[in-house]
Amino acid sequence: MKHTLRQLEVFVAIARLENVSRAAEDLSLSQSAASTALAELERQFDCKLFDRMGKVLKLNELGRSLLPMAAAVLDRAAEIESILQGKSAFGLLKVGATLTIGNYLATLLIGSFMKQHQACQVQLHVQNTNAIMQQVAMYDLDLGLIEGNCHHPDLQVEPWIEDELTVFCSPQHPLAKQGSASLETILHESWVLREHGSGTRETFDHALRHHHSRLQVRMVLEHTEAIKRAVESGIGLGCISRLALKDDITRGNLVALATPELDLKRQFMFVWHKKKYQTAAVREFLNHCRLLTRDVRRSDEINIPYLP
């Protein structure tokens, strides 16, 4: 074979990062070594895989066709290396999770999975829905656990479990004693919300899609815990997953408000690249998640067992 795994590794890294210097740094290579590997690959086959725009390299049509196959070869090679080194086929697993799932669910799932498969290494990346989908599409992640809609043409989507957002306030808020709020009432309140691009904000905006002009958004925050603390301090109402609120409501720090006029249900989903090779670790982790949540109706009912 004319090409080497190192050449394919450099090609995939440059495709992801669109820059030779950053790709070289990511692979712990010198910039000249990365440039040489790519140049040699293109020279051997008398082809160009990127369109050059200054320091930015964008995949051309041939490069886009090669990327999923090259990434699959590297994944399989990593499995082979693990087996030859006397390890299990469960090598490195790169999982992306949106903030709600990542902070309140993914770590428990990964923990119970790793206790069953101790040779497996797992990297968890927690970001908003748009960022996770983009990283899965660019082969940076093996699997995404997301809470927003996914319409990316390169991604496969599998519904997982139902989730529901809940409007909430501080115990001192006038609405706390009522325990519920009408649509007209909440349109007169101030709000502390997640940023655009998050699945939580997408669901909230969709529920109030006919009333955006009347919403009084006082603060936008990127982290669920920050939103809870801001609402607790009396800045306004919030709306996040019931899963993230469960402990705070039990302790009495926050009060959930029923909003029967709003549809705040959504779906947690698995996403992976349609053309990316699924390693044994990915397949087993998916099955692990499905098994632990198979009898669960809604996310806040999940009880992950801690294995001895």
C-alpha positions in Angstrom: 0.0 0.0 0.0 1.3 3.4 -0.9 -0.3 5.3 2.0 0.4 5.0 5.7 -1.7 5.3 8.8 0.3 8.3 9.8 -0.6 10.0 6.5 -4.3 9.2 7.0 -4.0 10.5 10.6 -2.6 13.8 9.4 -5.2 14.1 6.7 -8.1 13.5 9.1 -6.6 16.0 11.6 -6.2 18.7 9.0 -9.7 18.0 7.7 -11.1 18.5 11.3 -9.0 21.6 12.2 -8.6 23.1 8.7 -5.1 24.2 9.6 -1.7 22.3 9.3 -0.2 24.0 12.4 -3.2 23.1 14.7 -3.3 19.6 13.3 0.4 19.1 13.9 0.0 20.3 17.5 -3.0 18.0 18.0 -0.9 15.0 16.8 2.2 16.1 18.7 4.1 16.5 15.4 6.2 19.3 14.0 4.5 21.4 11.4 7.0 20.3 8.8 6.3 16.6 9.5 2.5 17.2 9.1 3.0 19.2 5.9 5.3 16.5 4.5 2.9 13.7 5.3 0.0 15.4 3.5 2.2 16.4 0.6 3.5 12.9 0.2 0.0 11.4 0.3 -1.2 13.8 -2.4 2.0 13.3 -4.5 1.7 9.5 -4.4 -1.8 9.5 -5.8 -1.3 12.7 -8.0 -4.3 14.4 -6.4 -5.4 17.3 -4.2 -7.5 16.8 -1.2 -7.9 20.4 0.0 -8.6 23.8 -1.5 -6.0 26.2 0.0 -7.1 29.6 1.2 -4.1 31.1 2.9 -3.5 29.1 6.0 -7.0 27.6 5.9 -7.4 24.2 4.2 -11.0 23.3 3.1 -11.8 19.7 2.0 -12.5 19.5 -1.8 -14.9 16.9 -3.2 -12.3 14.2 -3.3 -11.3 15.0 0.3 -14.9 14.9 1.5 -15.3 11.4 -0.1 -12.1 10.2 1.5 -12.7 11.5 5.1 -15.2 8.9 6.3 -13.2 6.0 5.0 -9.9 7.4 6.4 -11.5 7.9 9.8 -12.9 4.4 9.7 -9.5 2.9 8.9 -8.0 4.8 11.9 -10.7 3.6 14.3 -10.2 0.0 13.2 -6.4 0.3 13.4 -6.8 1.5 17.0 -8.9 -1.5 17.9 -6.3 -3.8 16.4 -3.6 -2.1 18.3 -5.5 -2.5 21.6 -6.0 -6.2 21.0 -2.3 -6.7 20.0 -1.3 -5.0 23.2 -3.3 -7.5 25.2 -6.1 -5.1 26.0 -9.8 -5.4 25.1 -11.2 -4.1 21.9 -12.7 -1.3 23.9 -10.1 1.4 23.4 -10.7 5.2 23.5 -14.4 6.3 23.4 -15.1 10.0 22.7 -18.5 11.0 23.8 -20.1 14.4 23.5 -23.1 15.5 25.7 -25.2 18.6 25.9 -25.1 20.4 29.2 -28.2 18.9 30.9 -27.2 15.3 29.9 -23.5 15.9 30.5 -23.9 17.4 34.0 -26.7 15.2 35.4 -26.7 11.9 33.5 -23.7 11.2 31.2 -21.2 10.9 34.0 -23.3 8.3 35.8 -23.8 6.3 32.6 -20.1 6.5 31.8 -19.1 5.5 35.4 -21.3 2.4 35.4 -20.0 1.5 31.9 -16.4 1.9 32.9 -16.9 -0.4 35.9 -18.0 -3.1 33.6 -15.3 -2.4 31.0 -12.2 -1.2 33.0 -9.8 -1.3 30.0 -11.9 1.3 28.2 -10.9 5.0 28.3 -13.6 7.6 27.9 -13.4 11.3 27.0 -16.5 13.3 27.8 -17.0 16.7 26.1 -19.8 18.8 27.5 -21.1 21.6 25.2 -24.4 22.9 23.7 -26.3 21.0 21.1 -25.0 22.8 18.0 -21.4 22.3 19.1 -21.8 18.6 19.8 -23.5 18.0 16.4 -20.7 19.8 14.6 -18.0 17.8 16.4 -19.8 14.5 15.6 -20.1 15.6 11.9 -16.4 16.4 11.8 -15.4 13.0 13.3 -14.1 14.7 16.5 -16.5 12.6 18.6 -17.7 9.0 18.3 -21.1 9.6 19.7 -23.3 12.5 20.8 -26.0 12.6 23.5 -28.1 15.6 22.7 -31.4 17.3 23.8 -32.3 19.4 20.8 -33.5 18.7 17.3 -31.0 17.4 14.8 -31.4 17.9 11.0 -27.8 17.5 10.0 -27.7 15.4 6.8 -24.6 13.5 7.8 -25.8 12.4 11.2 -27.9 9.4 12.2 -30.4 10.1 15.0 -31.9 7.7 17.5 -34.6 8.8 20.0 -33.6 7.8 23.5 -35.8 9.0 26.4 -38.3 11.8 27.0 -37.4 14.9 28.9 -39.4 17.9 30.0 -38.5 21.4 30.8 -40.0 23.0 33.9 -40.6 26.7 34.6 -39.4 27.6 38.1 -38.9 30.4 40.5 -37.4 31.2 43.9 -39.4 30.3 47.1 -39.8 34.1 47.7 -41.4 34.8 44.3 -45.1 35.7 44.4 -45.9 32.8 42.0 -44.3 30.2 44.4 -47.4 30.0 46.6 -49.6 29.5 43.6 -47.5 26.6 42.1 -48.7 27.4 38.6 -48.8 30.2 36.1 -50.8 31.1 33.1 -49.3 32.1 29.7 -50.4 35.7 30.2 -48.8 35.8 33.7 -45.4 34.5 32.7 -45.2 36.9 29.7 -45.2 39.7 32.3 -42.2 38.2 34.2 -38.5 38.6 33.8 -36.5 35.6 32.6 -33.1 34.0 33.0 -32.5 31.7 30.0 -30.0 29.5 28.2 -28.1 30.8 25.2 -29.3 30.3 21.6 -27.8 27.1 20.1 -28.7 25.1 23.2 -31.4 22.4 23.1 -33.0 23.9 26.2 -33.4 27.3 24.6 -34.7 25.8 21.3 -37.5 23.9 23.2 -38.4 27.0 25.2 -38.4 29.3 22.2 -40.6 26.8 20.3 -43.1 26.6 23.1 -43.4 30.4 23.1 -42.9 30.9 19.3 -46.0 33.1 19.0 -45.0 35.4 21.9 -41.3 36.2 21.4 -41.9 39.9 21.1 -43.4 39.9 24.6 -40.8 37.9 26.4 -38.7 39.9 28.9 -35.3 38.1 28.9 -33.2 39.8 31.5 -30.2 37.5 31.6 -28.7 34.8 29.3 -26.4 32.2 30.8 -24.6 29.2 29.3 -24.7 27.0 32.4 -27.6 25.4 34.1 -26.2 25.8 37.6 -25.7 29.5 37.0 -29.3 29.9 35.9 -30.6 28.1 39.0 -28.6 30.4 41.3 -29.7 33.5 39.4 -33.4 32.5 39.7 -32.8 31.6 43.4 -31.5 35.1 44.0 -34.8 36.6 42.6 -33.7 37.9 39.2 -36.6 36.2 37.4 -38.1 32.9 36.2 -36.1 30.1 34.7 -36.9 27.1 32.5 -34.6 24.1 32.4 -34.9 20.3 32.4 -36.9 18.7 35.3 -33.9 16.4 35.6 -31.6 19.3 36.5 -34.1 20.7 39.0 -35.0 17.5 40.9 -32.6 17.9 43.9 -33.2 21.7 44.2 -37.0 21.3 44.3 -36.6 18.5 46.9 -34.4 20.7 49.1 -36.8 23.6 48.7 -34.3 25.9 47.1 -36.5 26.4 44.0 -40.2 25.9 43.2 -41.5 24.3 40.1 -44.5 26.1 38.4 -47.1 24.2 36.4 -47.6 25.8 33.0 -50.4 23.8 31.3 -50.5 26.1 28.3 -46.9 25.4 27.3 -45.7 22.2 25.6 -42.2 21.8 27.1 -41.6 18.1 26.3 -38.6 17.1 24.2 -36.5 14.0 23.4 -33.0 13.1 24.4 -31.3 11.5 21.4 -28.2 9.6 20.4 -26.4 11.0 17.3 -23.5 9.5 15.3 -22.0 10.0 11.9 -23.7 7.9 9.2 -20.4 7.0 7.6 -18.2 6.7 10.7 -17.2 3.2 11.7 -18.8 2.2 15.0 -16.2 0.6 17.3 -17.0 -2.1 19.8 -16.9 0.5 22.5 -19.5 2.7 20.8 -21.8 -0.2 20.2 -21.5 -1.5 23.7 -21.9 2.0 25.3 -25.1 2.5 23.2 -26.5 -0.8 24.4 -25.5 0.0 28.0 -27.4 3.3 27.8 -30.5 1.7 26.3 -30.5 -1.1 28.9 -30.3 1.2 31.9 -33.1 3.4 30.6 -35.4 0.9 28.9 -38.1 1.0 31.5 -37.9 4.8 32.2 -40.7 7.1 31.1 -38.9 10.4 31.6 -35.3 11.5 32.3 -35.8 12.6 35.9 -37.0 9.0 36.8 -33.6 7.5 35.9 -31.9 5.7 38.7 -28.4 4.6 37.6 -27.2 1.7 39.8 -23.7 2.1 41.3 -22.0 -1.2 40.6 -19.6 -2.6 43.2 
